Amino acid sequence: MRIGIFGSWKSEQKDNWRLSGEEVQFHKACQKLGEKLIQEGHTIIAGSTCERTADYHFIQGALKAYSVLKIENHVVEIFRPNNIEQPYKELANAHPNAFKYHDFVSDRWPVSHLLSLFESDTVIVVGGASYSYNACLAGLVAKKPIIPVSSFGGASLKISKQVERRFHSLYNSKDWVGKLRTPWSESHVNFVLDILSQLNSTKILLIHGRSKDWLYVKDFVENQLSIETIVMRGVFSQGLSLPEKFEQLAFPVRGAIVLATPDDLGKASIDSNGDLIEKANTKLCLRARQNIWLEYGWIWGALGRNRILLISKGEVEIPSDLKGIEFYNYKKNPIEILEPIRHFIKQLEVNQAI
């Protein structure tokens, strides 16, 4: 995964941002996290060269792992304003393949932060002040998973409550956010790696109507492809609104399969001119349950179109707004289209590894 790094520990910000612990301990924590991330095969996205930022010390740890493991590909990506001289130039010369630089037209750090945030799969924030906090707020808006290592207070502590609520389904089962608020220890590294392991796993959300055809898809995905599934109807989220439930479900999954089966009958009552149609002139059409299209739209908005596979049964009516998208049709049983399902999940795994 490509992991964006934010945070800092500056004595002049200690009171205003409720920074805790010691600066030296902050340095060591960031270095250890950077080292472990590279050992686990992740890539760091950073920018600042200031020795009081998380960026700087994550990179020191990353290069330590890079040298020991003799990795051939880059392990650090640098986003910085275009008016800044090449950061980490000496380190890049000493480790020619370790760094990848991105150039942009803006000369402002906030823009660089947003661009690095956009490119990140996940964000880790340690300590930090206003820049880090604003970046994390942008991450929440962009629905980026954020891991707040709050042991050192600051922006990471301030944002942790919002992170806990937004990503309830990931964090609350093991109280990771609460654990990351405790004073720093080596165990925090394992907490972070456990969260990343959850994020990096492939899970498929199944959305279906009344038909039992989804059971065939579930069986194939779980038993033939060894991929965990989450069934939309089977998830109980106490006290949450429907939008909140969708956000929680979309967060831990890599993609979704939507089954549109002919569960209902319906027909148009008004023509394209807005005039009533006589009952005798219309016929009933096979339609999927209305909730299918609502849930399809929510998941599309959360995951993006390329991470959803729509499959339909028989002559079920597809909404006109979706007629241009690719979908697969089967006549009697989803086993007729197992190969497209296999290919869809394979592509999700390939894109996840990029």
C-alpha positions in Angstrom: 0.0 0.0 0.0 1.0 3.6 -0.5 0.9 5.3 2.9 0.8 9.0 3.3 2.7 10.4 6.4 1.7 13.4 8.3 2.7 14.8 11.7 5.4 16.6 13.7 6.6 17.3 17.3 7.7 20.9 17.8 8.2 22.3 21.3 6.7 25.7 20.4 3.4 23.9 19.5 3.3 21.7 22.6 0.8 23.7 24.6 -1.5 24.9 21.8 -1.7 21.4 20.3 -1.4 19.4 23.5 1.6 17.5 22.3 2.7 14.8 24.8 5.7 12.5 25.4 9.2 13.6 24.4 10.5 14.7 21.0 13.3 12.1 21.0 10.7 9.4 21.7 8.6 10.8 18.8 11.7 10.5 16.5 12.3 6.9 17.5 8.6 5.9 17.1 8.4 7.3 13.6 11.7 5.6 12.6 10.5 2.3 13.9 7.1 2.6 12.1 8.9 3.6 8.8 11.2 0.6 9.1 8.4 -1.8 9.7 6.2 -0.4 6.9 9.0 -1.1 4.4 9.6 -4.6 5.8 5.9 -5.3 5.2 6.2 -4.2 1.6 4.5 -0.8 1.8 5.6 2.5 0.3 5.8 5.8 2.1 4.6 9.1 0.7 6.1 12.1 2.3 7.5 15.6 1.6 9.0 17.6 4.4 12.7 17.5 5.2 12.4 19.1 8.6 13.9 17.0 11.3 11.0 17.6 13.6 8.4 16.1 11.2 7.2 12.5 11.0 8.1 12.5 7.3 11.8 12.9 8.0 12.0 10.1 10.6 9.7 7.7 8.7 12.1 8.0 5.8 15.1 7.3 8.0 13.5 4.1 9.2 12.4 3.2 5.6 16.0 3.6 4.3 17.3 1.4 7.1 15.0 -1.4 6.0 15.7 -0.7 2.3 19.4 -1.2 2.9 19.1 -4.4 4.9 16.6 -6.0 2.6 18.4 -4.8 -0.6 15.1 -3.7 -2.2 15.3 -2.8 -5.9 12.2 -0.7 -6.2 11.5 2.7 -4.7 10.2 2.7 -1.1 9.6 6.5 -0.7 7.6 8.9 -2.9 8.2 12.6 -2.4 5.6 15.3 -3.1 6.8 18.8 -2.6 6.2 22.4 -3.9 8.0 23.2 -7.1 10.0 26.0 -5.5 11.7 23.6 -3.1 15.1 22.2 -4.0 15.2 18.5 -4.4 14.5 17.1 -0.9 16.8 14.3 0.4 19.2 14.8 -2.4 22.1 13.3 -0.7 20.1 10.3 0.5 18.7 9.8 -3.0 22.2 9.9 -4.4 23.3 7.3 -1.9 20.2 5.1 -2.6 19.5 5.8 -6.3 16.4 3.5 -6.5 14.9 4.3 -3.1 13.2 7.6 -4.0 10.5 8.6 -6.5 9.8 12.3 -7.0 6.6 13.9 -8.2 6.7 17.4 -9.6 3.7 19.8 -9.5 3.1 23.4 -10.6 2.0 24.7 -7.2 4.5 26.4 -4.9 2.4 25.9 -1.7 2.7 23.1 0.9 -1.0 22.7 1.4 -1.5 21.8 -2.2 1.3 19.3 -2.0 -0.3 17.8 1.1 -3.6 17.4 -0.8 -1.9 15.8 -3.8 0.0 13.3 -1.6 -3.2 12.6 0.2 -5.0 11.9 -3.0 -2.3 9.4 -4.1 -2.3 7.6 -0.7 -4.2 4.4 0.0 -4.0 5.1 3.7 -2.7 7.9 5.9 -0.7 7.7 9.2 -0.6 10.8 11.4 1.7 11.0 14.4 1.4 14.1 16.6 1.2 17.1 14.4 -0.4 20.6 14.4 -2.5 22.6 12.0 -1.1 21.4 8.7 -1.5 17.8 9.8 -5.0 18.3 11.2 -6.2 20.0 8.0 -4.7 17.3 5.9 -6.6 14.7 8.0 -9.8 16.6 7.6 -9.4 16.5 3.9 -8.7 12.8 4.2 -12.0 12.2 6.0 -13.8 14.1 3.3 -12.0 12.0 0.6 -12.9 8.9 2.6 -9.2 8.0 3.0 -8.5 5.5 5.9 -6.6 7.4 8.6 -4.5 5.8 11.3 -4.1 8.3 14.2 -1.1 7.3 16.3 -2.2 9.5 19.2 0.4 8.6 21.7 2.0 12.1 21.2 -1.2 14.1 21.2 -1.5 16.9 18.7 -3.5 16.6 15.5 -3.6 12.8 15.7 -5.4 13.0 19.0 -7.7 15.7 17.9 -8.8 13.8 14.8 -9.0 10.4 16.4 -12.6 10.8 17.6 -13.8 11.6 14.1 -11.8 8.8 12.7 -13.3 6.4 15.2 -16.8 7.3 14.2 -16.2 7.4 10.4 -14.4 4.1 10.4 -16.4 2.4 13.1 -16.5 -1.0 11.5 -12.7 -1.2 11.3 -11.6 0.3 14.6 -14.3 -0.5 17.2 -14.1 -4.3 17.1 -10.6 -4.2 18.6 -10.5 -0.6 20.0 -7.5 0.2 18.0 -8.0 3.9 18.3 -8.2 3.6 22.0 -5.0 1.6 22.1 -3.2 4.1 19.8 -4.0 6.8 22.4 -2.0 5.1 25.1 1.7 6.1 25.8 4.0 4.9 23.1 5.4 1.4 23.2 6.7 -1.2 20.7 3.2 -2.7 20.7 1.9 0.3 18.8 3.8 -0.8 15.8 1.8 -4.1 15.8 -1.5 -2.2 16.2 -0.6 -0.2 13.1 0.4 -3.3 11.1 -2.8 -5.1 12.2 -4.9 -2.2 10.9 -3.0 -2.1 7.6 -3.5 -5.9 7.3 -7.2 -5.4 7.5 -7.2 -2.6 5.0 -5.0 -4.6 2.6 -7.2 -7.7 2.6 -9.6 -8.3 -0.2 -13.2 -8.4 0.9 -16.3 -8.4 -1.4 -19.6 -6.9 -0.5 -22.7 -8.7 -1.9 -25.8 -6.8 -2.6 -28.9 -8.8 -3.5 -32.7 -8.9 -3.4 -35.1 -11.7 -2.5 -33.7 -14.3 -4.8 -31.4 -16.9 -3.3 -29.0 -16.7 -6.3 -26.5 -14.7 -4.2 -25.8 -17.9 -2.3 -24.1 -19.4 -5.4 -22.0 -16.3 -5.8 -21.0 -16.3 -2.1 -20.1 -20.0 -2.3 -17.9 -19.4 -5.4 -16.1 -16.3 -4.0 -15.4 -17.8 -0.6 -14.7 -21.5 -1.4 -13.2 -21.3 -4.9 -11.5 -17.9 -4.7 -10.8 -17.9 -1.0 -12.1 -14.3 -0.6 -14.1 -13.1 2.3 -17.6 -11.7 1.6 -19.8 -9.3 3.5 -23.5 -9.7 2.8 -25.4 -6.4 2.8 -28.6 -7.8 4.3 -26.6 -9.7 7.0 -25.0 -6.7 8.6 -26.7 -5.2 11.6 -25.6 -1.7 12.6 -27.3 -0.6 15.8 -28.3 3.1 16.0 -26.8 4.1 12.6 -28.6 5.9 9.8 -28.6 4.2 6.3 -25.9 6.5 5.0 -23.7 5.7 8.0 -24.2 2.0 7.5 -23.2 2.3 3.8 -20.0 4.2 4.8 -19.1 1.6 7.2 -19.7 -1.2 4.8 -17.8 0.5 2.0 -14.7 1.1 4.1 -13.4 -2.4 4.6 -14.3 -3.9 1.2 -12.2 -3.9 -1.9 -15.2 -4.2 -4.3 -18.9 -5.1 -4.6 -21.0 -7.5 -6.6 -24.6 -6.5 -7.2 -27.2 -9.1 -8.2 -30.3 -7.7 -10.0 -32.8 -10.5 -10.0 -36.5 -10.3 -11.2 -38.1 -10.1 -7.8 -40.8 -7.6 -8.6 -43.2 -6.6 -11.4 -43.7 -3.0 -12.5 -44.5 -0.7 -15.4 -44.5 3.0 -16.5 -47.6 5.0 -15.8 -46.6 8.2 -17.6 -45.0 8.5 -21.0 -42.0 10.6 -22.1 -44.4 13.6 -22.7 -45.7 13.5 -19.1 -49.0 12.1 -20.1 -50.8 9.2 -18.4 -50.6 5.9 -20.2 -53.7 3.8 -20.5 -53.4 0.6 -18.5 -54.3 -1.5 -21.5 -51.3 -0.1 -23.5 -48.7 -1.1 -21.0 -47.2 -4.4 -19.9 -45.6 -5.4 -16.7 -41.8 -5.7 -16.6 -39.6 -7.8 -14.5 -37.7 -5.6 -12.0 -35.2 -5.9 -9.3 -36.1 -4.8 -5.8 -35.9 -1.0 -5.4 -33.3 -1.3 -2.6 -30.9 -2.8 -5.1 -30.5 0.4 -7.1 -30.4 2.5 -4.0 -27.5 0.4 -2.6 -25.8 0.2 -6.0 -25.7 4.0 -6.2 -24.4 4.3 -2.6 -21.6 1.8 -3.2 -20.8 3.4 -6.6 -20.3 6.7 -4.8 -18.2 5.2 -2.1 -16.0 2.8 -4.2 -16.1 4.1 -7.7 -17.6 2.5 -10.8 -14.6 0.2 -11.6 -14.9 -1.6 -8.3 -18.5 -2.8 -8.8 -19.7 -5.7 -10.8 -23.4 -5.8 -11.8 -24.9 -9.1 -12.8 -28.5 -9.5 -13.8 -30.8 -12.5 -14.3 -33.0 -13.2 -17.3 -34.9 -10.2 -18.7 -34.8 -8.1 -15.5 -35.2 -4.4 -16.4 -32.0 -2.3 -16.0 -32.6 1.4 -15.2 -32.1 3.6 -18.3 -29.4 5.6 -16.6 -27.3 2.4 -16.3 -27.8 1.1 -19.8 -24.3 2.2 -20.9 -22.4 0.3 -18.2 -21.0 -3.1 -18.6 -22.9 -5.9 -16.8 -23.2 -9.7 -17.2 -26.4 -11.6 -17.6 -27.3 -15.1 -16.7 -30.4 -17.1 -17.5 -31.0 -19.5 -14.6 -28.0 -19.6 -12.3 -25.0 -17.4 -11.6 -22.6 -20.3 -12.3 -23.1 -19.4 -15.9 -20.9 -16.3 -15.4 -18.3 -17.5 -12.9 -15.4 -16.5 -15.2 -16.4 -12.8 -15.3 -16.7 -12.8 -11.5 -13.3 -14.4 -11.2 -11.8 -11.8 -13.6 -13.4 -8.9 -11.7 -11.9 -10.1 -8.4 -8.5 -10.7 -10.0 -8.4 -7.2 -11.3 -9.3 -5.8 -7.9 -6.3 -7.7 -6.4 -4.0 -6.5 -9.2 -5.1 -2.9 -8.7 -4.6 -3.3 -4.9 -1.0 -4.3 -5.4 -0.1 -1.4 -7.7 
